Amino acid sequence: MLINLLLSSTLPLPPYFWDKGRPFQPVCRKWLQEAPIKLADPRLTMADIDALILILARRNARRKSPRSQTKKRFRLHQNVQQLPDELLIERCRFDREGINYLRGLLSDKLVNPYAHNHPLSVEAKICAALAYYTSNSFQTAVGNFVGVSQSTISHAVTHVTDALVELGEQFIKFPPLESHEQEKQQFRDIAGFPDVMGVVGCTHIAIRAPPGDPHTFLNHKSFHSLKLQITADVNSTITSVVARFPGSSKDLFVWRKSPMAVRCAAGCLGTGHLLGGPGYPLRSWLLTPVRRPSTRAEELYNQALRRTLRLVAHTCRLLKKRFRCLDGARVLNCFPEKCGRIIIACCVLHNIAVARNVPLPPEEGAAAQGPGTEEEEEEVGETEEEDAASPQCQLGWQKRQAVIQQHFDKL
């Protein structure tokens, strides 16, 4: 008890107490014998003093010995250049050349000049984000890169996502005017529908129930989602994207709020038009099915429109097969705003992959080519009653009747 009292005492030590040139124990014994606590408590014997000297001697020895510093060891991140293309496509959906292209594209946006302690390289950040997009699992992304923590992967996904969203206008855009005729001919080769410049449709991306107002994100299939609207060309390239509205939103509402609707109304399609499902408004630049066909020509028109419109469902399937974070097997565990940014980033990557002819893994490619009903079923029952007397609707009706009479009435 007295030893503990001495060890915790605030008595000032003499200036020579830790002098390396003096014998420790005699100096310590002399100081303890002169200490006021020794005089105040006669129970402190020489044996107690010797025990205390031994404790202090051990402390003094530890203090004199140089402190050994354990160096941090960092495990090397996996070298992507050493992995075969088949494995890279399976894990990241891009081959080695594609990853090198992304590295050159994003390096200026991802390099952190103030980083320390062996930060992730640009290549590793890109591959970590791609692995997350492919699996929708931080654990899987961590497992693919040795020595990287889950928080590091999370930061990498955020940085890469933001960088890709900034490039959205560069890679998600409508074809230029000089290629319109070629685009029309390619669409016409599908089912004989004339002057088509693209197809538009919606799908749902499952997300976690957001706080505050979750019921607005609950769609007609009874899960929380963001509604994704895309327009696509004949090569399944995404030409516009909207990914910010709750799953309960109707196709008509999303379309009216989209920048593409404004551009089409301003005449960006020239003499061409888009094709949409029954949930979209009839316009001179957006043709929809005849709701109650009464002639054979109208039935042929509907058949050709639906066959051509399948391309948007096929594009949605390709997007979800390429990036499994969008397919609904696991919900995107983020706030809606970040989910929307991840969706746009995946659309940018999808267009890059299509432009570079990067294939899907064999099992994913076979599934994407199969019949799809999800996106087509979403349009059923979403027909919006419009004012048939409105000038825009009247112009759309005239355009549709002209197409039916000129191209389907004689078949």
C-alpha positions in Angstrom: 0.0 0.0 0.0 2.8 2.4 0.9 4.7 1.4 -2.2 1.7 2.3 -4.3 1.5 5.6 -2.5 5.1 6.4 -3.2 4.7 5.4 -6.9 1.7 7.7 -7.3 3.4 10.5 -5.2 3.8 13.9 -6.7 7.1 14.5 -4.8 9.6 16.3 -7.0 12.5 14.2 -8.1 16.0 15.5 -7.6 17.6 16.8 -10.7 20.2 13.9 -10.6 17.6 11.2 -10.3 17.7 10.1 -13.9 21.4 10.9 -14.4 22.9 8.1 -16.4 26.4 8.7 -14.9 25.4 8.0 -11.3 24.6 4.6 -9.7 20.9 4.3 -9.7 20.1 2.4 -6.5 22.2 4.5 -4.0 20.8 7.7 -5.4 17.3 6.3 -5.2 17.8 5.0 -1.7 19.2 8.3 -0.5 16.2 10.2 -2.0 13.7 7.8 -0.4 15.3 8.0 3.0 15.1 11.8 2.8 11.5 11.9 1.5 8.9 13.5 3.9 6.7 10.4 3.5 9.3 8.2 5.1 9.3 10.4 8.2 5.5 10.7 8.3 5.0 6.9 8.2 7.4 4.8 10.3 5.9 1.6 8.8 8.0 2.0 5.7 10.8 -0.4 6.3 14.0 -0.9 4.4 12.5 -4.0 2.7 9.7 -1.7 1.4 12.4 0.7 0.1 14.3 -2.1 -1.6 11.1 -3.3 -3.3 10.4 0.2 -4.5 13.9 0.6 -5.7 13.6 -2.6 -7.8 10.4 -1.3 -9.4 11.9 2.1 -10.1 15.1 0.4 -11.5 13.0 -1.6 -14.0 11.2 1.6 -15.0 14.5 3.3 -15.4 15.9 0.5 -17.5 12.9 0.7 -19.8 13.3 4.5 -20.0 17.0 4.2 -21.0 16.5 1.5 -23.6 15.7 2.8 -27.1 12.0 2.3 -27.9 11.6 -0.2 -30.7 9.2 1.2 -33.4 7.2 -1.3 -35.3 7.1 -0.3 -39.0 3.8 -0.5 -40.7 3.6 -3.1 -43.3 1.4 -2.5 -46.4 0.4 -5.4 -48.5 0.7 -4.7 -52.2 -2.5 -4.2 -54.2 -3.2 -6.7 -56.9 -1.5 -5.9 -60.2 -4.3 -5.7 -62.7 -1.8 -6.0 -65.6 -1.0 -9.6 -64.5 -4.6 -10.8 -64.5 -6.1 -12.5 -67.6 -8.7 -10.7 -69.6 -11.3 -13.4 -68.9 -11.0 -12.8 -65.1 -11.0 -9.0 -65.5 -14.2 -9.2 -67.6 -15.8 -11.4 -64.9 -14.8 -9.1 -62.0 -14.7 -5.7 -63.6 -16.6 -6.1 -66.9 -13.7 -4.6 -68.8 -10.6 -6.2 -70.3 -7.1 -4.9 -69.7 -7.2 -2.4 -72.6 -10.5 -1.1 -71.4 -9.2 -0.5 -67.9 -6.1 1.2 -69.3 -8.5 3.5 -71.3 -10.5 4.3 -68.2 -7.2 5.0 -66.3 -6.2 7.6 -69.0 -9.7 9.0 -69.0 -10.0 9.5 -65.2 -6.5 9.9 -64.0 -6.7 13.7 -63.7 -9.8 13.4 -61.6 -8.7 10.6 -59.3 -5.1 11.5 -58.5 -4.8 12.9 -54.9 -1.5 14.9 -54.5 -1.9 15.0 -50.7 -2.4 11.3 -50.2 0.0 9.4 -47.9 0.5 5.9 -46.5 0.5 4.0 -49.8 -2.8 5.2 -51.3 -4.7 3.3 -53.9 -3.4 3.9 -57.4 -5.8 5.3 -60.0 -6.0 1.8 -61.6 -6.8 0.2 -58.3 -9.5 2.8 -57.6 -11.1 2.2 -60.9 -11.0 -1.6 -60.5 -12.4 -1.4 -57.0 -15.3 0.7 -58.2 -15.9 -1.6 -61.2 -15.9 -4.6 -58.8 -18.5 -2.9 -56.7 -20.7 -2.1 -59.7 -20.4 -5.7 -60.8 -21.3 -7.3 -57.5 -23.1 -4.5 -55.4 -20.9 -5.7 -52.5 -18.1 -3.8 -50.8 -17.0 -7.2 -49.3 -16.6 -8.7 -52.8 -14.7 -5.6 -53.9 -12.4 -5.8 -50.9 -11.8 -9.5 -51.5 -10.5 -8.8 -55.0 -7.8 -6.4 -53.8 -5.5 -7.6 -51.1 -4.7 -5.1 -48.3 -7.6 -2.7 -49.0 -10.1 -1.9 -46.3 -13.8 -1.6 -46.8 -13.8 2.1 -46.1 -11.1 2.6 -48.7 -13.2 0.8 -51.2 -16.2 3.0 -50.3 -14.2 6.2 -50.9 -12.9 4.8 -54.2 -16.4 4.1 -55.4 -17.5 7.6 -54.5 -14.6 9.2 -56.3 -14.9 7.1 -59.4 -18.7 7.6 -59.5 -18.3 11.4 -59.3 -15.6 11.4 -62.0 -17.8 9.3 -64.3 -20.9 11.5 -63.8 -18.8 14.5 -64.8 -18.1 12.8 -68.1 -21.8 12.0 -68.7 -22.4 14.6 -71.4 -19.3 13.3 -73.3 -20.5 9.7 -73.5 -24.3 9.9 -73.1 -25.5 12.0 -76.1 -27.8 11.9 -79.1 -26.3 11.0 -82.5 -25.1 14.0 -84.5 -27.2 15.3 -87.4 -25.0 13.8 -90.1 -25.7 10.3 -88.9 -29.5 10.6 -88.7 -30.2 8.9 -92.1 -28.0 6.0 -91.2 -29.7 5.7 -87.8 -33.2 5.7 -89.5 -32.2 2.9 -91.9 -30.8 0.7 -89.1 -34.0 1.0 -87.1 -36.0 0.4 -90.3 -34.2 -2.9 -90.8 -35.5 -4.2 -87.5 -39.3 -4.2 -88.2 -39.9 -1.8 -91.1 -40.8 1.2 -89.0 -39.7 4.4 -90.8 -37.8 7.4 -89.6 -37.0 6.1 -86.1 -34.3 8.0 -84.2 -34.5 6.1 -80.9 -36.6 4.3 -78.4 -37.6 5.4 -74.9 -38.6 3.4 -71.9 -38.3 3.0 -68.1 -37.2 0.4 -65.7 -36.9 0.2 -61.9 -33.6 0.1 -59.9 -34.1 -1.3 -56.4 -32.8 0.8 -53.5 -33.2 0.7 -49.8 -36.2 2.4 -48.2 -35.1 6.0 -47.8 -35.8 7.8 -44.5 -38.4 10.5 -44.4 -40.9 9.6 -47.2 -40.3 6.0 -48.2 -43.8 5.3 -49.6 -43.1 7.6 -52.6 -40.3 5.3 -53.7 -42.6 2.2 -53.5 -43.4 1.1 -57.0 -46.3 -0.9 -58.4 -44.3 -4.1 -57.8 -44.1 -3.4 -54.1 -40.4 -2.6 -53.7 -38.6 0.7 -53.2 -36.9 1.9 -56.3 -35.7 4.8 -58.5 -37.3 5.0 -61.9 -34.7 5.0 -64.6 -35.7 6.4 -68.0 -33.3 5.9 -71.0 -33.4 6.5 -74.7 -31.4 4.1 -76.8 -30.1 3.8 -80.4 -30.0 0.7 -82.6 -26.7 -0.5 -81.0 -28.1 -0.4 -77.5 -26.1 2.8 -76.7 -27.8 5.0 -74.2 -28.4 8.4 -75.7 -30.1 10.0 -72.6 -30.8 9.1 -69.0 -32.9 10.3 -66.1 -32.4 8.6 -62.7 -33.7 10.9 -60.0 -37.4 10.2 -59.6 -39.1 7.8 -57.1 -40.4 4.4 -58.2 -44.0 5.5 -57.8 -43.6 8.1 -60.7 -45.5 7.5 -63.9 -43.7 7.3 -67.3 -45.5 10.4 -68.4 -44.3 12.4 -65.4 -40.7 11.3 -65.8 -40.7 12.1 -69.5 -42.2 15.6 -69.0 -39.4 16.4 -66.5 -36.6 15.0 -68.7 -34.2 17.3 -70.7 -34.8 15.0 -73.7 -38.5 16.1 -73.9 -37.4 19.7 -74.1 -34.8 18.9 -76.8 -37.3 16.9 -78.9 -39.9 19.7 -78.7 -37.2 22.1 -79.9 -36.7 20.0 -83.0 -33.5 18.0 -82.3 -34.9 15.0 -84.2 -35.5 16.8 -87.5 -38.0 14.8 -89.5 -37.5 11.7 -87.3 -39.2 10.5 -84.2 -38.9 8.4 -81.1 -41.0 5.4 -80.2 -42.5 5.0 -76.8 -44.9 2.7 -74.9 -48.5 3.4 -74.0 -47.4 5.4 -70.9 -45.9 8.1 -73.1 -47.7 11.1 -74.7 -48.4 11.0 -78.4 -46.5 13.8 -80.2 -45.3 14.4 -83.7 -41.8 13.5 -82.5 -42.9 10.6 -80.2 -45.1 7.9 -81.6 -47.0 5.5 -79.3 -49.2 2.4 -80.0 -52.8 2.7 -81.2 -54.8 1.9 -78.1 -57.7 0.2 -79.8 -56.6 -0.7 -83.4 -59.6 -1.1 -85.7 -57.8 -1.9 -89.0 -55.2 -4.3 -90.2 -52.9 -1.4 -91.0 -53.1 -0.2 -87.4 -52.4 -3.7 -86.1 -49.3 -3.9 -88.3 -48.2 -0.5 -87.1 -48.5 -1.7 -83.5 -46.6 -4.9 -84.2 -43.8 -3.1 -85.9 -43.7 -0.5 -83.1 -43.5 -3.1 -80.4 -40.8 -5.1 -82.1 -38.7 -2.0 -82.5 -39.5 -0.9 -78.9 -38.0 -4.2 -77.6 -34.6 -2.6 -78.1 -35.0 -0.4 -75.1 -35.9 -3.5 -72.9 -32.9 -5.2 -74.4 -30.7 -2.3 -73.5 -32.0 -2.3 -69.9 -31.2 -6.0 -69.6 -27.7 -5.5 -70.9 -27.1 -2.6 -68.5 -28.3 -4.7 -65.5 -26.4 -7.8 -66.6 -23.2 -5.8 -67.1 -23.5 -4.1 -63.7 -25.2 -6.3 -61.1 -25.7 -3.5 -58.7 -28.7 -2.5 -60.8 -30.4 -5.8 -61.3 -32.3 -5.9 -58.0 -30.7 -9.0 -56.5 -29.3 -6.7 -53.9 -30.7 -3.2 -53.3 -28.4 -0.2 -53.7 -27.7 0.6 -50.1 -27.3 4.4 -50.5 -29.4 7.5 -50.3 -31.5 8.1 -53.5 -29.3 10.9 -54.7 -26.1 8.8 -54.6 -28.0 5.8 -56.1 -28.9 8.1 -59.0 -25.2 9.0 -59.5 -24.2 5.4 -59.4 -26.8 4.6 -62.1 -25.6 7.4 -64.3 -22.0 6.2 -63.8 -23.0 2.7 -64.9 -24.7 4.1 -68.0 -21.5 5.9 -68.9 -19.5 2.7 -68.5 -22.1 0.8 -70.5 -21.7 3.1 -73.4 -17.9 2.9 -73.2 -18.1 -0.9 -73.2 -20.5 -0.9 -76.2 -18.2 1.4 -78.1 -15.2 -0.7 -77.4 -17.0 -4.0 -78.1 -16.2 -5.4 -74.6 -18.2 -8.6 -74.2 -20.1 -9.8 -71.2 -19.1 -13.0 -69.4 -20.5 -16.0 -71.4 -23.3 -16.8 -68.8 -24.3 -13.1 -68.5 -24.3 -12.6 -72.3 -26.6 -15.6 -72.8 -29.0 -14.3 -70.2 -29.1 -10.8 -71.7 -29.9 -12.2 -75.1 -32.9 -14.2 -73.8 -36.5 -13.0 -73.8 -37.1 -10.2 -71.3 -40.5 -9.4 -69.8 -39.6 -7.1 -66.8 -39.2 -3.8 -68.7 -42.1 -4.6 -71.0 -44.4 -5.5 -68.2 -43.7 -2.2 -66.4 -45.4 -0.3 -69.2 -48.7 -2.3 -68.9 -51.4 -0.4 -67.1 -49.5 2.9 -67.1 -51.5 4.5 -70.0 -52.2 8.1 -69.3 -55.4 9.8 -70.5 -54.5 13.0 -72.3 -56.5 15.8 -73.7 -57.0 14.6 -77.3 -57.9 18.1 -78.3 -54.5 19.6 -77.3 -52.6 21.0 -80.3 -49.5 18.8 -79.6 -51.6 15.6 -79.4 -53.5 16.6 -82.6 -50.1 17.0 -84.4 -49.0 13.6 -83.0 -52.2 11.9 -84.2 -51.8 13.4 -87.7 -48.2 12.2 -87.8 -49.2 8.7 -86.7 -52.0 8.4 -89.2 -49.6 9.5 -92.0 -47.1 6.8 -91.0 -49.9 4.2 -90.9 -51.3 5.2 -94.3 -47.9 5.6 -96.1 -46.1 2.5 -94.8 -48.6 0.0 -93.3 -51.8 0.5 -95.3 -50.4 -1.3 -98.4 -48.9 -4.3 -96.6 
